[in-house]
Amino acid sequence: MTSLTKRIGLGAVAALGSLALLTGCGQAPSSTSSSGAATSATSKYLPCIVSDQGGFDDHSFNESGLNGVKQAATKIGSSFKQVQSATANDYASNISNLVAQKCNAIVASGFNLVDAVKKSAASNAKTDFVMIDDNSIKADNGKPIVFETSEAAFLGGYAAAAYSKTGVVATFGGLAIPPVTIYMDGFADGVKYYNQQKKKNVKVLGWNEATQKGVFVGGFLDQNKAKTITTNFLNSNADVIVPVAGPLYQGAGAAIKSSGKSAVVEGVDSDLYQTDTAGYKNLMLVSILKNIQNVTYTAITQAADGSFDNAQYVGDLKNGGVGLSSFHDFASKVPSSLTSELDTIKQGISDGSIKVDSPASFK
């Protein structure tokens, strides 16, 4: 993937960590829009956001972006608008709808909205666009926000291998797109590193880093398929499952509960132990974090005070843009040395002494 070279100081805010996310109702997404307002709306600046198909109640990627917009609206004293996409056919019309409503800045939640954002940015120069998870758009009014999630996923892979009792772990994706496969690359690298350090042979199911082939649902909505995939992994003895598929962690959780096996899930994007409302938090070993809320908040507040720019932001371990959650209920169930080992690995990745490679890398 191509990348710009300039970065801005959003990492200072991202390094504060993810703020608590609001919870959704767990319903299937539909192409609907709604508005909100700060307690005292004193600013006419209007930030807006359009979701991907996962919807704003995914407890993950889309919800994090929405919470960043809400947080920014409260900070600047403005209202905000949100529009949810049910299918890919909604992207262009949803963005056009927000432009027509005089949105000053529009946050696009995810790689799949790139084409729609590119066209709209070219024809609406007075509207600023914050493009999450892609850096291919070159426009004065387009800000790319991307994340080196392979680094955090490396930690997640190491943790999965350290926790596994069966010596088999697994991952699957929603779609075979770079923001998904970068997680899977890092996860596989982390397991490999664990094997090298501990002289073990923990196996990874669902992803072959060398061929860039793996197991995918084909979208972010089919909970039944996610459950079937996870059941197949469980039948192959996997006891740590990493769904890189937004709300489809719920299908994985349902499969584990149905199986009666003592398998666990690693979350992605948000700390699912904190955000889950579907009854699966007790399965969450740890979550691989992408601090979308903090970076979205900063991009919007900067745009509102007139300092919007099109410089790329890359969130990584060093600037706090990505990371690993705590082990919550599993803190006493992982190896006692794991936390310190992860701290050492994090430092090695940050200073470059431990290499994390992915074709989807932004570095």
C-alpha positions as CSV (number, residue, x, y, z in Angstrom):
1,M,0.0,0.0,0.0
2,T,1.2,3.5,-0.7
3,S,1.7,5.9,2.2
4,L,2.4,9.6,2.8
5,T,5.4,10.3,4.9
6,K,4.3,13.2,7.1
7,R,2.8,12.6,10.5
8,I,1.1,14.8,13.0
9,G,1.0,14.8,16.8
10,L,-2.2,13.0,17.3
11,G,-0.3,10.3,19.1
12,A,-0.1,12.4,22.2
13,V,-3.9,12.1,22.6
14,A,-4.0,8.5,21.4
15,A,-1.4,7.6,24.1
16,L,-4.0,8.4,26.8
17,G,-5.7,5.1,25.8
18,S,-9.3,4.4,24.8
19,L,-12.0,6.2,26.7
20,A,-15.1,4.2,27.8
21,L,-17.3,3.5,24.8
22,L,-21.1,3.8,24.8
23,T,-23.0,0.6,24.2
24,G,-25.4,-0.2,21.4
25,C,-28.6,-2.2,21.2
26,G,-27.2,-5.1,19.2
27,Q,-29.7,-4.8,16.3
28,A,-28.8,-5.3,12.7
29,P,-27.8,-2.0,11.0
30,S,-30.0,-0.1,8.7
31,S,-29.4,2.9,6.5
32,T,-30.6,5.6,8.9
33,S,-29.4,8.9,10.1
34,S,-29.8,10.7,13.3
35,S,-28.6,13.8,15.0
36,G,-27.3,14.6,18.5
37,A,-26.2,17.7,20.4
38,A,-23.9,18.7,23.1
39,T,-25.5,19.7,26.4
40,S,-25.1,23.3,25.3
41,A,-24.7,23.6,21.6
42,T,-22.9,26.9,21.1
43,S,-20.9,26.2,18.0
44,K,-22.3,26.0,14.5
45,Y,-19.5,23.6,13.4
46,L,-21.1,20.3,12.4
47,P,-19.1,17.1,12.6
48,C,-20.6,14.0,11.1
49,I,-19.9,10.3,10.6
50,V,-20.9,7.5,8.3
51,S,-20.6,3.9,9.3
52,D,-19.5,0.7,7.5
53,Q,-21.9,-2.2,7.3
54,G,-21.1,-3.3,10.9
55,G,-23.2,-0.4,12.2
56,F,-22.7,1.8,15.2
57,D,-23.7,-0.9,17.7
58,D,-20.8,-3.2,16.8
59,H,-19.1,-2.5,20.2
60,S,-16.0,-2.1,18.0
61,F,-14.7,-0.2,15.0
62,N,-17.8,1.9,14.0
63,E,-18.9,2.6,17.6
64,S,-15.4,3.9,18.5
65,G,-15.5,6.4,15.7
66,L,-18.9,7.6,16.6
67,N,-17.9,8.0,20.2
68,G,-14.9,10.1,19.0
69,V,-17.3,12.4,17.1
70,K,-19.7,12.6,20.1
71,Q,-16.8,13.5,22.4
72,A,-15.5,16.1,20.0
73,A,-19.0,17.6,19.6
74,T,-19.2,18.0,23.4
75,K,-15.8,19.6,23.5
76,I,-16.5,22.2,20.9
77,G,-20.1,22.7,22.0
78,S,-21.8,21.6,18.7
79,S,-24.4,19.1,17.5
80,F,-23.4,16.2,15.3
81,K,-24.9,13.8,12.8
82,Q,-24.5,10.1,12.2
83,V,-25.7,7.9,9.3
84,Q,-25.5,4.2,9.3
85,S,-24.9,2.0,6.2
86,A,-26.9,-1.2,5.8
87,T,-25.1,-2.2,2.5
88,A,-22.2,-1.1,0.3
89,N,-24.8,0.6,-1.9
90,D,-25.5,3.1,0.9
91,Y,-22.0,4.6,1.1
92,A,-22.2,7.2,-1.6
93,S,-25.7,8.3,-0.8
94,N,-25.0,8.5,2.9
95,I,-22.0,10.7,2.3
96,S,-24.0,12.9,-0.2
97,N,-26.7,13.2,2.4
98,L,-24.3,14.5,5.0
99,V,-22.7,16.9,2.6
100,A,-26.2,18.2,1.8
101,Q,-26.8,18.7,5.5
102,K,-23.8,21.1,5.6
103,C,-21.5,18.9,7.6
104,N,-18.2,20.6,8.1
105,A,-16.2,17.4,8.6
106,I,-17.3,13.8,7.7
107,V,-15.6,10.8,9.3
108,A,-15.7,7.7,7.1
109,S,-15.5,4.5,9.2
110,G,-13.4,2.2,7.2
111,F,-11.6,1.0,4.1
112,N,-14.8,0.1,2.3
113,L,-15.9,3.7,2.0
114,V,-12.8,4.8,0.1
115,D,-14.3,5.1,-3.4
116,A,-17.3,7.1,-2.1
117,V,-15.1,9.4,-0.1
118,K,-12.7,10.0,-2.9
119,K,-15.4,11.1,-5.3
120,S,-17.1,13.3,-2.7
121,A,-13.9,15.0,-1.5
122,A,-13.1,15.9,-5.1
123,S,-16.4,17.6,-5.7
124,N,-16.9,19.2,-2.2
125,A,-13.7,21.1,-1.4
126,K,-15.2,22.9,1.5
127,T,-16.0,19.7,3.4
128,D,-13.2,18.0,5.3
129,F,-13.0,14.2,5.3
130,V,-11.4,12.0,7.9
131,M,-10.7,8.7,6.3
132,I,-10.1,5.9,8.8
133,D,-8.1,2.8,7.8
134,D,-6.9,4.0,4.4
135,N,-4.2,6.4,3.1
136,S,-4.8,6.2,-0.7
137,I,-6.8,9.4,-1.1
138,K,-4.6,12.4,-2.0
139,A,-6.7,15.5,-1.4
140,D,-6.2,18.8,0.5
141,N,-9.5,18.1,2.3
142,G,-8.8,14.4,3.1
143,K,-7.0,13.3,6.3
144,P,-5.8,9.7,6.3
145,I,-5.8,7.9,9.6
146,V,-4.2,4.5,9.7
147,F,-3.0,2.1,12.3
148,E,0.0,-0.3,12.5
149,T,-2.2,-2.9,14.1
150,S,0.2,-5.7,13.2
151,E,2.3,-4.4,16.2
152,A,-0.4,-4.8,18.7
153,A,-1.6,-8.0,17.1
154,F,2.0,-9.4,17.6
155,L,1.4,-8.9,21.3
156,G,-1.9,-10.6,21.0
157,G,-0.4,-13.6,19.1
158,Y,2.3,-14.0,21.8
159,A,-0.4,-13.8,24.5
160,A,-2.6,-16.4,22.7
161,A,0.3,-18.8,22.4
162,A,1.3,-18.4,26.0
163,Y,-2.3,-19.0,27.2
164,S,-3.2,-21.9,24.9
165,K,-3.5,-25.3,26.6
166,T,-4.0,-27.2,23.3
167,G,-1.2,-25.6,21.3
168,V,-3.6,-24.5,18.7
169,V,-4.9,-21.0,18.1
170,A,-7.0,-19.6,15.3
171,T,-8.1,-16.4,13.6
172,F,-10.6,-15.4,10.9
173,G,-11.5,-12.2,9.1
174,G,-14.6,-10.4,8.0
175,L,-13.2,-9.5,4.6
176,A,-9.8,-10.0,3.0
177,I,-8.9,-6.3,3.1
178,P,-5.6,-4.7,4.4
179,P,-7.1,-3.4,7.7
180,V,-8.1,-7.0,8.5
181,T,-5.1,-8.9,7.2
182,I,-2.7,-6.6,9.0
183,Y,-4.1,-7.9,12.2
184,M,-3.8,-11.5,11.1
185,D,-0.2,-11.0,10.0
186,G,0.8,-9.6,13.3
187,F,-1.0,-12.3,15.2
188,A,0.8,-15.0,13.3
189,D,4.1,-13.3,13.8
190,G,3.5,-13.1,17.5
191,V,2.8,-16.8,17.7
192,K,5.9,-17.5,15.7
193,Y,8.0,-15.4,18.0
194,Y,6.6,-17.2,21.1
195,N,7.5,-20.5,19.5
196,Q,11.1,-19.3,18.8
197,Q,11.5,-17.9,22.3
198,K,10.0,-20.8,24.2
199,K,10.9,-23.6,21.8
200,K,7.3,-24.5,21.3
201,N,5.1,-25.4,18.3
202,V,1.8,-23.6,18.8
203,K,-0.1,-23.8,15.5
204,V,-2.1,-21.0,13.8
205,L,-5.3,-21.9,12.0
206,G,-7.2,-19.6,9.6
207,W,-4.3,-17.6,8.2
208,N,-1.2,-18.4,6.2
209,E,1.0,-15.3,6.3
210,A,3.3,-16.6,3.5
211,T,0.5,-17.0,1.0
212,Q,-1.8,-14.3,2.5
213,K,-4.6,-16.8,2.3
214,G,-7.0,-17.6,5.1
215,V,-10.6,-17.9,6.4
216,F,-13.0,-15.1,5.9
217,V,-16.7,-14.6,6.5
218,G,-17.2,-12.4,3.4
219,G,-18.6,-9.5,5.4
220,F,-19.2,-8.2,8.9
221,L,-22.9,-9.2,9.4
222,D,-23.2,-13.0,9.2
223,Q,-23.1,-14.3,12.7
224,N,-24.1,-17.8,11.7
225,K,-21.2,-18.1,9.4
226,A,-18.9,-16.8,12.1
227,K,-20.3,-19.4,14.5
228,T,-19.7,-22.1,11.9
229,I,-16.1,-21.1,11.3
230,T,-15.4,-21.0,15.0
231,T,-17.0,-24.4,15.5
232,N,-14.7,-25.8,12.9
233,F,-11.7,-24.3,14.7
234,L,-12.9,-25.7,18.0
235,N,-13.2,-29.1,16.4
236,S,-9.6,-28.8,15.3
237,N,-8.6,-28.2,18.9
238,A,-8.2,-24.4,18.9
239,D,-8.7,-22.8,22.3
240,V,-8.0,-19.2,21.5
241,I,-10.1,-17.6,18.7
242,V,-9.4,-14.1,17.2
243,P,-12.2,-12.8,15.0
244,V,-11.0,-9.8,13.0
245,A,-14.6,-9.0,12.0
246,G,-16.2,-6.3,14.1
247,P,-19.4,-7.6,15.7
248,L,-18.9,-11.1,14.5
249,Y,-17.0,-11.9,17.7
250,Q,-20.5,-12.6,18.9
251,G,-20.8,-15.6,16.5
252,A,-17.5,-16.9,17.8
253,G,-18.7,-16.5,21.4
254,A,-21.9,-18.3,20.6
255,A,-20.0,-21.2,19.1
256,I,-17.7,-21.5,22.2
257,K,-20.7,-21.4,24.6
258,S,-22.6,-24.0,22.5
259,S,-19.5,-26.3,22.4
260,G,-19.0,-26.4,26.2
261,K,-15.3,-26.1,25.6
262,S,-13.0,-23.9,27.6
263,A,-11.9,-21.8,24.7
264,V,-11.5,-18.0,24.8
265,V,-11.7,-15.0,22.4
266,E,-9.3,-12.1,21.7
267,G,-11.1,-8.9,20.7
268,V,-9.9,-6.4,18.2
269,D,-10.3,-2.6,17.8
270,S,-12.0,-2.0,21.2
271,D,-11.6,-3.6,24.6
272,L,-14.5,-6.0,24.2
273,Y,-14.5,-6.9,27.9
274,Q,-15.6,-3.3,28.5
275,T,-17.9,-2.8,25.5
276,D,-19.7,-6.2,25.0
277,T,-23.3,-6.2,26.0
278,A,-24.2,-9.6,24.4
279,G,-23.0,-11.8,27.3
280,Y,-19.5,-12.7,26.0
281,K,-17.2,-10.6,28.2
282,N,-16.4,-13.6,30.4
283,L,-14.8,-15.2,27.2
284,M,-12.4,-12.2,26.6
285,L,-8.8,-13.2,27.2
286,V,-7.6,-9.8,26.0
287,S,-8.3,-7.3,23.2
288,I,-6.0,-5.9,20.5
289,L,-6.7,-2.2,20.6
290,K,-7.0,0.4,17.8
291,N,-7.6,3.7,19.5
292,I,-10.0,5.1,17.0
293,Q,-12.0,7.2,19.4
294,N,-9.1,9.3,20.6
295,V,-7.7,10.0,17.2
296,T,-11.1,10.8,15.7
297,Y,-11.8,13.2,18.6
298,T,-8.5,15.0,18.0
299,A,-9.0,15.2,14.2
300,I,-12.4,16.8,14.6
301,T,-11.4,19.2,17.4
302,Q,-8.4,20.3,15.3
303,A,-10.6,20.8,12.3
304,A,-13.1,22.8,14.3
305,D,-10.4,25.2,15.5
306,G,-9.1,25.7,11.9
307,S,-6.1,23.5,12.1
308,F,-7.3,20.7,9.8
309,D,-4.5,19.2,7.6
310,N,-4.1,16.3,5.2
311,A,-1.0,14.9,6.9
312,Q,-1.2,11.1,7.5
313,Y,-1.5,9.8,11.1
314,V,-0.1,6.4,11.8
315,G,-1.1,4.9,15.1
316,D,1.5,2.5,16.5
317,L,2.7,1.1,19.8
318,K,5.2,3.9,20.3
319,N,2.6,6.7,20.1
320,G,-0.2,4.7,21.8
321,G,-2.4,4.5,18.6
322,V,-2.5,0.7,19.1
323,G,-2.0,-1.5,22.1
324,L,-3.2,-4.4,24.2
325,S,-5.9,-4.3,26.9
326,S,-5.5,-5.8,30.3
327,F,-6.3,-9.4,30.8
328,H,-9.2,-8.5,33.1
329,D,-10.8,-11.8,34.5
330,F,-7.9,-13.8,33.0
331,A,-5.1,-11.9,34.8
332,S,-4.6,-14.7,37.3
333,K,-4.9,-17.4,34.6
334,V,-2.1,-16.4,32.3
335,P,1.5,-17.2,33.0
336,S,2.9,-15.0,35.8
337,S,5.7,-13.8,33.6
338,L,3.5,-12.9,30.6
339,T,2.9,-9.2,31.4
340,S,6.6,-8.4,31.8
341,E,7.4,-10.4,28.7
342,L,4.9,-8.4,26.7
343,D,6.3,-5.1,28.1
344,T,9.8,-6.2,26.8
345,I,8.4,-7.2,23.4
346,K,6.5,-3.9,23.2
347,Q,9.7,-2.0,23.8
348,G,11.5,-4.1,21.2
349,I,8.9,-3.4,18.6
350,S,8.9,0.3,19.4
351,D,12.7,0.6,19.2
352,G,12.9,-1.6,16.1
353,S,14.9,-4.4,17.6
354,I,11.9,-6.8,17.0
355,K,10.6,-6.7,13.5
356,V,6.9,-7.0,12.6
357,D,6.3,-7.4,8.9
358,S,3.0,-7.2,6.9
359,P,2.3,-6.4,3.3
360,A,-0.4,-4.1,4.7
361,S,2.0,-2.2,6.8
362,F,2.0,1.6,6.6
363,K,5.6,2.0,7.6
